[in-house]
């Protein structure tokens, strides 16, 4: 699983930088998210089970790139059971407001971009 994450991270970095040498991200994402850019870093809509679209892709990508969630999520924009498990992991590990409810609101978005060190890669 780590190999797939590393491959995703490296290929995205190479594409984003036009083949230039890239530096891996720190445990916390920066304000200008270079790896998961399906939506703006400041556009953080509420995401719920059965949602579809770019906001779900952003959530899936952030889980893959920044969290210690052990299962690679397909970044397909479909909030199904696999995405729910990833979100529950992020919420439980980071102690988000509202607990592990599967809804990606302000607290969960914050921890997707800025996970606690124990929950981050």
N, C-alpha and C positions, 0 to 999 in steps of 0.2 A: 504494500500500500504506500509506503514512504517513497518507493521508487516512482510510482505513478504521480505522486504529488510533486516530487522533484522534477520529473519530466515536464509536467504542466507548468511549473514555475519557471523552469529554464526556457522552454519554448515560448512562453508568453513574454519573458524578459527580452529574448532575442528579437522577437517580432516587434515589440514596443520600441526597442532602441535601434532598430534597423541593422542588427547584426553587431552592434557595439558590445563591448564587455559590460556585463551588468553585475551589480552587487545585490546579493539576496536581501530581502526585507528583514527588518528587525521583527521582534515578536509583536510589536504594535504597528499597525498600519499608519502611514503618514496621511496628512490632509489630502494630498493628491495621490489617490490610490492607483498605482501603476499596473496592477495585475488583474483586478476585477473592475472592469469599467463598463458594466452593462447599464448602470444608471449613475447619475452624478453622486459624488460623495455626500452632498448635502440633501439629496432627495432620498428621504427615508420613510417611505409609505408603510403603513401597517400591512403586514403580510400574514395571511392565515392559511390553514389547510385548504386544499383544493384550488388555491390561487394559481394563476399562470402568468408568465411574462418575464420581463427583464428584471423586475425587483426580486423575483424568486431566483433567477440566475445569479444575481448579485449575492444573495444569501448563500446559495450553494457554493459559489466560488470562494467567498470569504471563509466558510467553514473548511473547505479543502486547503486553502493556502495558509490560514493563520491559526487554526485550532488543532488540538491534539486528537480530534475525533478520529478513531482508528479506521473508519470505512470511507473510501473515496466516493463522493457523490457525483453522479452524472449531472453536469450543468446543462439541464434540459428545460429549465423554466417551469417545471411541473412540481407543485408542492404536494407530493404524495407521502406514503409511509416512510420511505428512506430519508427524505428531507426532514420529516417530523422528528425522526430519531436523532438526526444531527442537531436540530434546534434544541431538542430536550437536553442533549449533552451539553451544548453551549450554555444553556440557561442554568442547568444544575451545577456545572463546574464553576461558573462565574458568579452564581448567586444573584441572578438578575431580579429586579423588582417584579413582583407578581408570580415569582416561582417559575417552575417548568410547565407553562401552559400551552406551549407550541405556537404562540402568537408573537410575531416579531414586531415589537413596538420600540419606543425610544431606548429603553434600558438594554434590550437585546441587540439593537443596532449598535449601540455604544460598545458592547462587549464583543461584537463581531469585528469591529474595527480596532478595538483596544482590549484584547483579552487579558485577563489576569495572567501573570507569568506562569503560574502552575498549569494554566489551561492553554498556553500558546506553544507553538512550535519553536 
